[in-house]
Amino acid sequence: MTTNAATNVKARQRPGDRIFSSATVIAGSLILAMLAAVALFLLVESLPAFVAAPDDFSGDVTNFWSYVGPLVFGTIYSAILALLMAVPVAIGIALFISHFAPRKLAQGLGYLVDLLAAVPSVVFGLWGIGVLAPMVQPFYTTLVEWFGWFTPFQGPASGTGRTIFTVAIVLAVMILPIITAICREIFLQTPLLHEEAALALGATRWEMIRMAVLPFGLPGIISASMLGLGRALGETMAVAMVLSPSSEVIFQLFTAQNSNTIASNIALNFPEAHGVGVNILLATGLVLFVVTLLVNMLARVIINSRKAFSGAN
């Protein structure tokens, strides 16, 4: 009886433990409540847009889905292009900082990468208009002349350089610091025993990275890429400043007219919107919310499927 009674006695919680535990529960619940509130607000405000008459839309649009379709395409198209350009460069920079650069140089580069993430998006937009677009325009013309038989490279090339590919380059530069910083920290957490074991077996430094560092960091690379993709999907000002928008699905990368993005379309049209027009823009925001949520869910599924092979266990 004495033993059982002693077993049933629970350790007394200190006031600080109770306060900290309650604060964490409240903080986690607050995040979920805010997310649910945003989703509910967008859903309620979007209902009139789903049954809006064709006269409430601009152009030849007959319903909401034909209106939002090109916007979803432009949003995903530009974000994926940016991700394809940013991820290899970010992994290369992160590997150089974590495994190749001298310590002092690595610290300086790491600081510069973190500083680049603090640059406002409007500055990137100004850079895209004033520097990048005029610089790449002759290159676009050459690509159209050489590879015009391929649909994405078909012309005529834009005379200003303000194309969806320019937007993708700007977005790639914007998401590069996020992906690089996360990948750098993940690579630095690779178990030293794994690296030393690979080198002891005669592997070169690149072979060691390929066999030990990259497999260990793959879930982190995926997470970083999805965070960068989320930033690219929701970017507004840089896209609105650089892109020459159109309400069509356009696969060409270098033409003057390009598919607009959801965030850019909201920013450009919201000041003049009224009545059902506001509901239509909020409904496109709901679609962007769902797209971003699906991207994050897909990333979580991929990470969980690769967790057993990451080397972290």
URTA-V473306 format. One line per field, one symbol per residue. ss: DSSP state (a for helix, b for strand, c for the rest). A space follows every 50 residues. Layout:
BEGIN
ss: ???
END
This chain:
BEGIN
ss: caaaaaaaccccccaaaaaaaaaaaaaaaaaaaaaaaaaaaaaaaaaaaa cccaaacccccccaaaaaaaaaaaaaaaaaaaaaaaaaaaaaaaaaaaaa ccaaaaaaaaaaaaaaccccaaaaaaaaaaaaaaaaaaaaaaaaaaaccc aaaccccccccccaaaaaaaaaaaaaaaaaaaaaaaaacccaaaaaaaaa ccccaaaaaaaaaaaaaaaaaaaaaaaaaaaaaaccaaaaaaccbbcccc cccccccbbccaaaaaaaaaaacccaaaaaaaaaaaaaaaaaaaaaaaaa aaaaaaaaacccc
END
